[in-house]
Amino acid sequence: MDERHIRALARIAAGTNYSEERLIEEFHTLPEGLRRAITTVDTANAIQDIAKKFLLHIDQMAALASETGLVLLGLTHPRDFVKNLARRLRISETRALEIAKEVSEQILVKVREAIRGLHKEQPTTNDQRP
């Protein structure tokens, strides 16, 4: 793992309860496409563009990058993304939804299937299908 990867994971860990070591462990288990999405300049640029579009402060931009990274790492389920953005950015859920849609269109769409694979639902034992 090179220094660029470690810096990206350190930025994701900031403001969370996750240690850099835990994020490094999770990073190593990811498919290549997700690892690339976490560390690419394109993702960083997209986060900056989204932050500018929504007039986010620098600390909010950092939190947006962190939350997006947690989704890419599989540590945050996509269904919790809006709620987490609202809490971490200190904004309404309506505004968080707008930002989440932009993140989805610019970043997550490229790796959507890989993210779904991280969160495959296992059938329950009460499943009555034949």
MOJO-V920452 format. One record per residue. N is the residue number from 1. PHI is phi in degrees with one decimal (* if undefined). NEAR is the number of other C-alpha atoms within 10 Angstrom. D_FIRST is the distance of its C-alpha to the first C-alpha in Angstrom with 2 decimals. Layout:
n | phi | near | d_first
N | PHI | NEAR | D_FIRST
N | PHI | NEAR | D_FIRST
This chain:
n | phi | near | d_first
1 | * | 8 | 0.00
2 | -91.8 | 6 | 3.77
3 | -60.1 | 8 | 6.86
4 | -61.2 | 11 | 8.21
5 | -65.8 | 16 | 6.34
6 | -63.7 | 17 | 7.24
7 | -62.5 | 13 | 10.57
8 | -61.9 | 19 | 11.26
9 | -69.7 | 24 | 10.97
10 | -64.3 | 17 | 13.04
11 | -66.1 | 16 | 15.56
12 | -66.8 | 25 | 15.90
13 | -67.4 | 21 | 16.58
14 | -57.8 | 16 | 19.22
15 | 80.9 | 13 | 22.65
16 | -120.2 | 13 | 21.79
17 | -91.2 | 7 | 22.22
18 | -87.7 | 14 | 18.64
19 | -84.9 | 14 | 16.49
20 | -60.1 | 18 | 12.95
21 | -61.0 | 13 | 12.32
22 | -63.7 | 11 | 14.15
23 | -66.6 | 20 | 12.31
24 | -63.4 | 16 | 8.89
25 | -59.5 | 11 | 11.03
26 | -64.2 | 14 | 12.64
27 | -56.3 | 21 | 9.76
28 | -66.5 | 12 | 8.88
29 | -89.4 | 11 | 12.63
30 | -78.8 | 17 | 13.13
31 | -64.1 | 15 | 14.51
32 | -54.4 | 11 | 12.78
33 | -60.3 | 13 | 15.34
34 | -72.4 | 23 | 14.57
35 | -60.6 | 17 | 10.81
36 | -65.6 | 16 | 12.11
37 | -62.8 | 19 | 14.92
38 | -70.1 | 24 | 13.01
39 | -105.1 | 17 | 11.18
40 | -75.9 | 14 | 14.02
41 | -65.2 | 11 | 16.61
42 | -59.3 | 14 | 19.28
43 | -66.3 | 20 | 18.56
44 | -61.1 | 16 | 18.64
45 | -65.3 | 11 | 21.82
46 | -63.8 | 16 | 23.34
47 | -61.1 | 21 | 22.93
48 | -62.4 | 18 | 24.62
49 | -63.3 | 15 | 27.33
50 | -65.1 | 19 | 28.04
51 | -60.4 | 19 | 28.26
52 | -65.5 | 13 | 30.71
53 | -58.3 | 11 | 32.70
54 | -98.2 | 15 | 33.22
55 | 54.0 | 11 | 33.74
56 | -81.2 | 15 | 31.11
57 | -75.0 | 12 | 30.71
58 | -59.7 | 12 | 27.44
59 | -68.8 | 12 | 26.89
60 | -70.1 | 17 | 27.66
61 | -62.9 | 20 | 25.21
62 | -63.1 | 21 | 22.43
63 | -66.9 | 23 | 23.68
64 | -62.2 | 28 | 23.85
65 | -62.0 | 23 | 20.21
66 | -62.8 | 23 | 19.31
67 | -64.2 | 26 | 21.67
68 | -63.3 | 25 | 20.53
69 | -61.8 | 24 | 16.90
70 | -65.0 | 22 | 18.36
71 | -67.4 | 20 | 20.24
72 | -63.6 | 27 | 17.33
73 | -78.2 | 26 | 15.49
74 | 86.2 | 20 | 18.82
75 | -84.5 | 15 | 19.67
76 | -117.1 | 16 | 22.60
77 | -72.0 | 15 | 25.05
78 | -53.1 | 21 | 26.15
79 | -67.7 | 9 | 29.71
80 | -96.4 | 11 | 28.81
81 | -60.8 | 19 | 27.16
82 | -62.9 | 21 | 30.47
83 | -60.2 | 17 | 31.62
84 | -66.9 | 18 | 28.39
85 | -61.8 | 24 | 28.53
86 | -58.7 | 19 | 32.16
87 | -68.4 | 14 | 31.53
88 | -72.9 | 19 | 28.54
89 | -90.2 | 19 | 30.04
90 | 58.4 | 11 | 33.52
91 | -134.4 | 13 | 35.12
92 | -69.8 | 13 | 37.37
93 | -65.7 | 16 | 36.14
94 | -63.4 | 12 | 37.93
95 | -67.2 | 15 | 35.94
96 | -61.4 | 23 | 32.69
97 | -63.7 | 16 | 33.64
98 | -61.0 | 13 | 34.13
99 | -67.3 | 20 | 30.71
100 | -61.2 | 23 | 29.11
101 | -61.7 | 14 | 30.98
102 | -65.3 | 18 | 29.61
103 | -61.2 | 19 | 25.99
104 | -61.4 | 16 | 26.78
105 | -68.7 | 11 | 28.39
106 | -93.1 | 16 | 25.79
107 | -123.7 | 20 | 22.46
108 | -69.7 | 22 | 22.97
109 | -57.9 | 12 | 25.42
110 | -70.4 | 14 | 22.80
111 | -129.6 | 16 | 20.96
112 | -54.0 | 14 | 23.98
113 | -64.2 | 10 | 24.31
114 | -65.0 | 18 | 20.77
115 | -66.0 | 22 | 21.42
116 | -58.5 | 13 | 24.77
117 | -62.1 | 11 | 23.29
118 | -73.6 | 16 | 21.40
119 | -121.7 | 13 | 24.80
120 | -58.6 | 8 | 27.26
121 | -79.0 | 8 | 30.39
122 | -85.6 | 6 | 31.77
123 | -63.5 | 7 | 35.56
124 | -84.4 | 7 | 37.60
125 | -70.8 | 6 | 40.26
126 | -85.9 | 6 | 42.90
127 | -64.6 | 7 | 42.14
128 | -97.1 | 6 | 45.59
129 | -69.0 | 4 | 44.73
130 | -68.4 | 3 | 46.24
